[in-house]
Amino acid sequence: MPHRDYRWLLVVSCNLALWWLTGLANHFLGAVSLPGGHYLSVHLYLGGLLVTYAALRLDARHGLVATLFTALLCDAATPVPFGTSLALFGLVHAFLLYGRQRFPREEVVFGTVVALLANLFLFLALSFLLVGDNPRPGEAWLRLFLDLGASQLVVALATPWFLALQECVFGLARLHPETGRQIAL
């Protein structure tokens, strides 16, 4: 019986869980009322965190498949032109894959820095692509910087947990993330 290598599916499943939790947080943050009848309306974007593990820990083929499937899920669930997340996530993945051998990619601090930089790039790229559609772009940029600050804070706090979650999932599946070989108990 041939061995099925489903490492990409494990990463996509973890990414989907994070995407769902982010959606719940955004729903809650959008409903927080402030004095004076205003709403907080902070939107969290954690796209950089969705790319980090696949780019740093999986082999090139499975990492790219996981990143592109995650990007397609993001494209389907967000109001951006279809393929925008696919192109941006693929670009970030390729950049990280190219330079990952030079750095301690298994370290949590390095993963956090990579997730923060990837999230910053993705957030700004999406903002530049989409802010032109806003009738008041000056006000939109002020709002976007608030969202960026909140998103970066959440990425910095959630990255160690999310990387540990993915390591735990691979441990439960008894698979080595880079080689796909079975790990003995």
N, C-alpha and C positions, 0 to 999 in steps of 0.2 A: 504494500500500500504506500503510495507516494506521500511524502511529508508536505503538508500545507503550511506555508509561511504566512502567518496572519499578523505580523508585528505592526504593520501599517494600520490594521483595524483596531488594535489596542490603543494606539495613539489617537486615532480619529474618535474612538469612543470616549477617551478622557477629554479630548478637545470639545466634543459635543456636550459633555457634562459641564465643563467650564462655561461654554457658551450659554447653556441653560441657566446656570447660576448667575451669570452676568445679566441675562435678561430679567431674572427675578429681582436682582439688585436695582436695575434701571427702572423697573416697574415701581418698586418701593420708593426710590429716590425721586421719581416724578410726581409722586402723590404726597410728599411731605409739604405741609402748608406752613408758611411763615406768617408772622404778624402782618396785618394789613391786607390779607387776602391774596398774597402772592404765593407761588409755589417754588420750591427749591430747584427742581428740574435739572439735576445734574445727570449727564449721560456718561457712563463708563465705557471705554473702548479698550479691550485687552487683546487686540490682534497680534501684537508682538509676542505675547505669551503662548499663543496658539502655534507659532512657528518654531519656537526655541528648541523644544525637546527633539522634535523630528530632525531639525537641521544639525543639532550638536551630537546626538547620540545614535541615531539610526544610520544604517548604510545609505549610500546615495539613492539607490532605487526605491527602497521602502520609505525613506524619509520624504522623497519628492512626492510619492503617491499619497502619503499621509497628509502632507501640506496641501496638495492640490485638491484632495477630497474635502479637507477642512475649508479651503477657500471657496469651493463650490457651495458648501453648506452656508457659509457666510454670505455669499452672493445671493442665495435664494431667500435669505431671511432679512436682508437689509435693503434699504431703498437706494441702492447705487446701480448704475448701469451694469448689466450682467457681464461678468468677466473682469471687472475692476479689481475685486479682491483676489481673483485667480492670478492676474498679472502681477499685482503688488506682492502677494505672498510668495509667488514663484521667484520674483526678483530677490526678496529678502532671503529666501531659502538658498538660492544659488550663491549669494554673497557670503552667507554664513558657512555654507559647505566648502567654499573655496578657501576660507581662512581658518577653519576649525582645527587643523592639525598643528597650528602654531601656538595654541593656547590650552590651558587646563580645562577642557570642556566638561569634565565630570565634577568640577567644583561648583558648589551652590552659588558662591559669590560671583563667579564668572557668568554663570547662567542668569543670575539676576541682572547683571550689567548688560548682557546681550539682550535680554527680554526688554529692558528699559529702552535701549537704543533702537531696537526693532520696533517697539511700540511708538516711540517718538517719530520715527521715519514714516510708519504706516499712517499714523494719525495726521501728520502734517501733509502727507501726499493726498490723502482723502479730503482733507480740508481744502487744499488748493484746488482740487478737482471739482469740489462741490459748492464752495462758497460763492461762486459767481452766480448761482441760481437764486441766491438770497436777495430779496428786495432791499435790504439794508446791510451791505457787507461789513461796514464798520462795527455795527452792533454785533454782528455774527462773530467777528474775530474776538471780541471781548468774551463772549459766551464760550467760544471754542477754547480759549486759554484757560478758563475755569474748568472746563471738561478735561482738558489735557492735564492740568495739575492733579485733579482727582484721579484720573486714570493712571497716571504715573505713580501716584501714592499707592493705589491698589495693586498695581503690577509689582512694585517693590515689596509689598507685604505678602502677596499671594504666590510669588514665584517659588520660594523655598517649599511651600506646601504643595504646589502643583507638580514640581519636579519630583518630590518625594512620592506623590500619588502615582505618577507614571512609573517610577522605579518599583513601587509596591505592586502595581498591576503586572509588570513584567516578572516580578518575583513570584506572584501567585500563578502566573502562566508557566513559570519555570523556564523562561526564555532569556537568553542574553540579548540585549537590545541591538548590539552591533552585528553579531554573527548569526543570530537566530538559532543557535545551538541550545539543546536542552541542558538545563542546569540541574545537577543532582542535588537532592535534598541532603 
